[in-house]
């Protein structure tokens, strides 16, 4: 949901270059930071050339990462990687999230029954020690996602901004029947415009997200306020940035509350210096 700062991406890639290519740790660190920063094609290339063979310990998490990278470009063959991960993992983390992703693949293939079956597995299997799995369980339990919003979300996460925008460009909030989808449409548009450097359109979409979603349990409105604060901070509009960060802090009882609040407080702290 949140990208690592691009400096962290550049530094990680630079420092891991000196690790030997025979190291699975290198494949893991580089692919992870690529995926977190919307460099999906790069992640896929790194994972495809990772060292393999009997001398290496199994590392099922890399199959999970490979599935994420492929699905973020809407490659529906991503299911093979999630299945491989689920068959091989001895751990307790990312199981719910892998099932949710398999559900999304079914949905994108037009198989609603398949989605429902995988969503039930995401609810009932695995554990919720990690935020990712908690969120996967919550999403799996809260009904079928709307396909164009799901596609835009995945493409945005993958760094395919113009493809994501293409899907939502002609959409209006009135095209959707419930408040969650209306709010999510504006949130997704805000994030895409923001990453494309279209600040004015991003700010307008973030404001719509806040107006529509401030009383909902979803993270969209509160995170839109944080992102809005960051846009104003970049523009050196200190008053507006503070206002946006405080708006985020004032919103309660939503997903990722403590994480979003700490981001907003960090923003206020930066502005105080």
C-alpha positions, 0 to 999 in steps of 0.5 A, a space after each residue: 500500500 505504501 511505497 518505500 522512499 525511492 532513495 531506499 530503493 536506489 540504495 538497496 539496489 546499489 548496496 546489494 550489487 556487491 553481494 554475489 549472484 549465487 546468493 538467494 538473499 540478494 534475489 530476495 532483497 532486490 526483488 522485494 524492494 523492486 515490488 515495493 516501489 512499482 518496478 515489477 518487470 525488474 522484480 520478475 527479471 531478478 526472480 527469474 534468474 535467481 540461483 536454484 538447485 539442490 545446494 539451496 534451502 527452499 525459499 517459498 517466499 520468493 514464489 509468493 513475491 514472483 506471484 505478486 510481481 506477475 499479478 501486478 501486471 495482470 498476468 493471470 499465470 501468476 496463480 502458478 507461483 502462489 500455488 507453488 508457495 502454498 504447497 512449499 511453505 512451512 511458515 504461517 505468514 502470507 497464506 491468507 494473502 496468497 489465497 486472496 490473490 488466487 481469488 482475485 485471479 479467478 475473479 479476473 478470469 470471470 470465475 466468481 465461484 472460484 473467487 468465493 472458494 478462495 476467499 473462504 480459504 483466505 478467511 479460514 486458513 492461515 494466521 493473522 500475525 501479520 498486517 498483510 494477512 489481517 488485511 487479506 482476511 478482512 478483504 476476503 470477508 467483505 464481499 467481491 471486489 469491483 473488477 475495474 478498481 481491482 485492476 487499477 489497484 494492481 497496476 498501480 502497485 506494479 508501477 503501470 501508471 498509464 495502464 491504471 489510469 486508462 482503466 479509470 479515466 472515464 469512470 465517475 463516482 456515480 457509476 458505482 453503487 456503494 460508498 466504498 467503491 465511490 471512495 476507492 475510485 477517487 482514492 485510486 485516481 488520486 494515487 495514480 495522478 500523484 505518482 504521475 506528478 499531476 498534483 492538482 488532479 491528485 489533490 482534487 481526487 484526494 479531497 473527494 476521497 476524504 469527503 466521501 470516505 471520512 466516516 467509513 472503516 476503510 483506510 482510503 480517506 485517512 491515507 488520502 489525507 496523508 498523501 495530500 499532506 505530502 503533496 502540500 509539503 512538496 509544494 512548501 505550503 506548510 499551512 495546508 500540509 499541516 491541515 491535511 496531516 491533522 485531518 488524517 489524525 482526526 479520523 478514527 476507527 479505520 483500517 491501518 489506523 496506527 500506521 496512518 496516524 504515525 505517518 501523519 505525525 511524522 509529517 507534522 514533525 518534519 514541518 515543525 523543523 
